[in-house]
């Protein structure tokens, strides 16, 4: 099955110098995967206008269906996402009235003036549709370009989540045909390399499923087996694959313990 | 100051579908930055031979001084890092005797045989130097190619850390000239957009320093200011920049509280 593709781009030196763990990439990756996208790459790049805009031209040339860009929408000098996107898209930045109003309301409630630095957050590439931020100051945006949907979201996780869940996902939900089915189970008393040949076997019978063993999954003991796929008959295939796998595992490791697993 | 450049590549679908948070990228990024490298990109890519090997050709064309590749060295069918590197480097995979011995010792202690799946972990691109793994089974490697140093490390964090700290960093330490100086301090009673113009001002006086405000840094209240740079006179410049910044901040926010900060 050919799935629509996505790339995630996280902008910010702090992600490259070891200051911030990129939890945004993980969050966005999970949501896009469940929605039915194949996330091809997640890239962290520096706050550098030349490097970053050249990078986006590369991304555009790969033509993913969706690009989500997180980080660099704030008021500081190195918050340059919109400038970067404008340069890569060769689109001028234009002050958006709706964004100015949103910023006026946000800072007004806090008794702050709309200074030059804050007003910068209302400068969007021409043609962008503003996505309201209900948690923080910086609005996001949606840009349609050469058949791609580009979504711009803040780097602050709570603000990113707000815009992603309330604006981005509902827009994408109307576009995708197949969502994800998945099942996880945990096995104890075996090593990953012992069961690797069994997984290889089962994999050949279910080429459309993604089957993966995770040792120490989220700090848990044992190995978690994750089976997933897209499309109509996937749910029953997953159950068949699980049954076949357990049969093979038990031949290798008679003492195997199997648990259901939900996370 | 022109720093040597680095790219970090993390291989594994689990990083793209939201199952695993990419803490390896953060750890490696911090170590390379402190050593004196400019980490240009951190990219998570899928376990797909064609996509991943094409991706590495792109990386090679950018000619970073160092490439660290994490993940995909294990015994399962989707552990394909060495195959991917071999394809991208156009180098055949050759069984390495030292790696076979290391795997024999590792599995021997656990009363496991060196099965075909486990033996796969000893197949390295021709010309690679093996890096011993003292924590897990899969050895890493060092490849020199077209002026670049490529290091291959496992995805399991404890194994990656072992090989990175005991092999990779000592090799790179001999190559770099400038290491990082940095200072962090915390300010309370102000917003990021209030102090943004002061940071812009100070930035123009210290163009060689990287100055960054982090709201909610590692979950802490207030804003953490991070100043860093490379080279001989950096330590004194950082102190001057801090003093100048605090003076400007206090004009804007007389009630400002300043704390030292270490993490």
Contacts between the chains, C-beta under 8 A, distances in Angstrom:
chain1	res1	chain2	res2	distance
A	13	B	210	7.0
A	13	B	212	6.8
A	14	B	212	6.8
A	14	B	214	6.7
A	15	B	25	7.8
A	15	B	26	7.6
A	15	B	29	7.4
A	15	B	42	6.9
A	16	B	29	5.1
A	16	B	33	7.4
A	16	B	39	4.2
A	16	B	40	7.5
A	16	B	41	7.5
A	16	B	42	6.0
A	17	B	29	5.8
A	17	B	30	6.6
A	17	B	33	4.3
A	17	B	39	6.6
A	17	B	228	8.0
A	18	B	26	5.2
A	18	B	27	6.8
A	18	B	28	8.0
A	18	B	29	4.4
A	18	B	30	2.3
A	18	B	31	7.3
A	18	B	33	6.0
A	18	B	34	7.9
A	19	B	30	7.7
A	19	B	214	6.9
A	19	B	217	7.6
A	19	B	226	6.9
A	20	B	26	7.3
A	20	B	214	7.9
A	21	B	21	6.3
A	21	B	22	7.5
A	21	B	23	5.8
A	21	B	26	4.7
A	22	B	21	7.5
A	22	B	22	5.6
A	22	B	25	6.5
A	22	B	26	7.1
A	22	B	42	7.7
A	23	B	21	5.8
A	25	B	15	7.8
A	25	B	22	6.5
A	25	B	44	6.9
A	26	B	15	7.6
A	26	B	18	5.2
A	26	B	20	7.3
A	26	B	21	4.7
A	26	B	22	7.0
A	27	B	18	6.8
A	29	B	15	7.4
A	29	B	16	5.1
A	29	B	17	5.8
A	29	B	18	4.4
A	30	B	17	6.6
A	30	B	18	2.3
A	30	B	19	7.7
A	31	B	18	7.3
A	33	B	16	7.4
A	33	B	17	4.2
A	33	B	18	5.9
A	34	B	18	7.9
A	38	B	46	7.9
A	39	B	16	4.2
A	39	B	17	6.6
A	39	B	46	8.0
A	40	B	16	7.5
A	40	B	45	7.6
A	40	B	46	6.4
A	40	B	51	6.9
A	41	B	16	7.5
A	41	B	43	5.9
A	41	B	44	6.7
A	41	B	45	5.7
A	41	B	46	7.8
A	41	B	55	7.6
A	42	B	15	6.9
A	42	B	16	6.0
A	42	B	22	7.7
A	42	B	43	7.2
A	42	B	44	4.3
A	43	B	41	5.9
A	43	B	42	7.2
A	43	B	43	4.7
A	43	B	44	7.6
A	44	B	25	6.9
A	44	B	41	6.7
A	44	B	42	4.3
A	44	B	43	7.6
A	45	B	40	7.6
A	45	B	41	5.7
A	46	B	38	7.9
A	46	B	39	8.0
A	46	B	40	6.4
A	46	B	41	7.9
A	51	B	40	6.9
A	55	B	41	7.6
A	58	B	58	7.8
A	74	B	192	6.7
A	74	B	193	7.7
A	75	B	192	6.3
A	75	B	193	3.9
A	75	B	196	4.9
A	76	B	192	6.4
A	76	B	193	7.9
A	76	B	196	4.8
A	76	B	199	6.6
A	76	B	212	7.7
A	76	B	213	5.8
A	77	B	196	6.9
A	77	B	199	6.5
A	77	B	200	4.8
A	77	B	203	6.3
A	78	B	212	6.6
A	107	B	193	7.9
A	110	B	191	7.5
A	112	B	191	6.9
A	112	B	193	7.2
A	112	B	194	7.4
A	115	B	193	6.6
A	115	B	197	7.3
A	116	B	197	7.6
A	117	B	193	5.4
A	117	B	196	4.3
A	117	B	197	5.9
A	117	B	200	7.9
A	118	B	193	5.0
A	137	B	193	7.4
A	156	B	215	7.3
A	156	B	216	7.3
A	191	B	110	7.5
A	191	B	112	6.9
A	192	B	74	6.7
A	192	B	75	6.3
A	192	B	76	6.4
A	193	B	74	7.7
A	193	B	75	3.9
A	193	B	76	7.9
A	193	B	107	7.9
A	193	B	112	7.2
A	193	B	115	6.6
A	193	B	117	5.4
A	193	B	118	5.0
A	193	B	137	7.4
A	194	B	112	7.4
A	196	B	75	4.9
A	196	B	76	4.7
A	196	B	77	6.8
A	196	B	117	4.3
A	197	B	115	7.3
A	197	B	116	7.5
A	197	B	117	5.9
A	199	B	76	6.5
A	199	B	77	6.5
A	200	B	77	4.8
A	200	B	117	7.9
A	203	B	77	6.2
A	210	B	13	6.9
A	212	B	13	6.7
A	212	B	14	6.7
A	212	B	76	7.7
A	212	B	78	6.6
A	213	B	76	5.8
A	214	B	14	6.7
A	214	B	19	6.9
A	214	B	20	7.8
A	215	B	156	7.4
A	216	B	156	7.3
A	217	B	19	7.7
A	226	B	19	6.9
A	228	B	17	7.9
